[in-house]
């Protein structure tokens, strides 16, 4: 069994919201073969506690606004070192970089298939750069 399309859609939206707030090391894992309670883990890092808070807020706002869904549960670990948002189909883990290294969540789920995430902002920048290069070549 693999992650549902609903779960993937929510996971991509959460990951993009995190990326928009400059989260990094974004990792999506299909955990359906290991956990019956959820389909996808979205694991992201932030540089500091303030950014952790901003990423969490952005994820919640995007999923409410675009998908009319709220977390069933929100848990914090060590202040703003690790915040977990449980949406049933997905679980979003927002880590301060050091907390992510300490808890090693990525290693625990490394056997689960990774779901590729492409930051739309980066993809759009690349498209614009390619278009600009193409325009420059036409003018020569």
N, C-alpha and C positions, 0 to 999 in steps of 0.2 A: 504494500500500500504506500502511496506517496501523498505528499501534502495536497490539500484541496486547492482549487483555483481561488476560492475565497481567501484562504489562508495566504496564498502567494500574493494576491492583490493587496491585502492588508500589510503583509511583510514588506513589500516594495514601497508602499506609501510611508510606512514607519521609517524605513531605511532612508528614503529620500528626505523626509522631514529632518532626520538626524544629520544627513549630509548637508542640508541647507544651513544648519547651525554649526557647520565645520567639525562634526564628529568624524572620526577616522577609524581605520581598521574595521570597517563594517563587514560583518560576517553573518550570512544567513544559512541556517542549517535545517534541513528536513529531518525532524526527529520522530516521524511517525512510526518508524520501525522499533524505536526504543521506548517511547512514551505514549500511552493511550490518551492522555489528557490534553495534548496540544499537537499541532502540526509543525510549526516553525519556530525556531529560536532566532531572534534578531539580536545580535551582540555588537555593541558599538563602544568606542572609547571617546572620552573627552579629556581635554588638557587640564582642567581644574574643576573645583566643586561648583563654581558659578556656571561653567559651561554644561556640566552634568544637569543642573537644574534647567537651563535653557533648552537643552536637547529634549528632556522629559516633557517640558511644557509644549514644545513644538510638535512632538509626536502626538500628544493628547489632542492638541488643537486640530491637527490635520485629520486625524481619524474621526474626530467628532464632526468636523466640517464636511469632509468629503465622503465619509462612509457611515455617518450617523452611529458610531459605536464608541462606547466608553469602556475604560478598563474595569474588569470585574474586581480587581484588586491592585493596589499600588503599595509596594513595600520598599523601604529604604534600609540600607545596611551601612552603618557607620556614618550617619549624617548624609552627605551627598556623595559618598564614595561609590555606592552601587545602588541603583534604583531599578526595581523590577516592575514592569507593567504587564499584567495578565489580561489578555483579551480573549481567552479561551482558545481560539484558533491559532493565535500566536502569543509568544511571550517575548517582550522586549527587555533586554538587559542593557542598561546604560551605566558604564563603568568610568570612574576616574582611572587613568592609565595604570597607576601603581596597583590599584585594587584588582584590575583585570589580570595583571601579571601574577599577583599573589594567589588569587582564587583559581586560575588556570582553567576557566570554563571552556575555552576553545579546545584544550587538550582532552577534556572529558568527553566532548562530543565530536572528536575528529573522525570517528568511524561513520558518522552520519553524513549523507550526501550534502555537499555545499550547493546552495542555490546562487547562481551568479547574479550579482547586483551591479548595474551600471548607473552611476550618478548622472541623472538627466542634465544637470548643470554642466558637468564636464563634457558630456556628449554634445550638448548644444554649443559649447565653446569650440569644440573640435570641428563641428559642422561649419560654424562661422569662419574659423581659420582656414578650413579647406576651401570654402566659397571665396574668401578674400584672396587666397593664392590663385584660385582659378580666374578671378577677375583681373588680377595683376598680369597674368600670362596673356589674357586676351588683349590687353592694352599695348603689348609690345609689338 
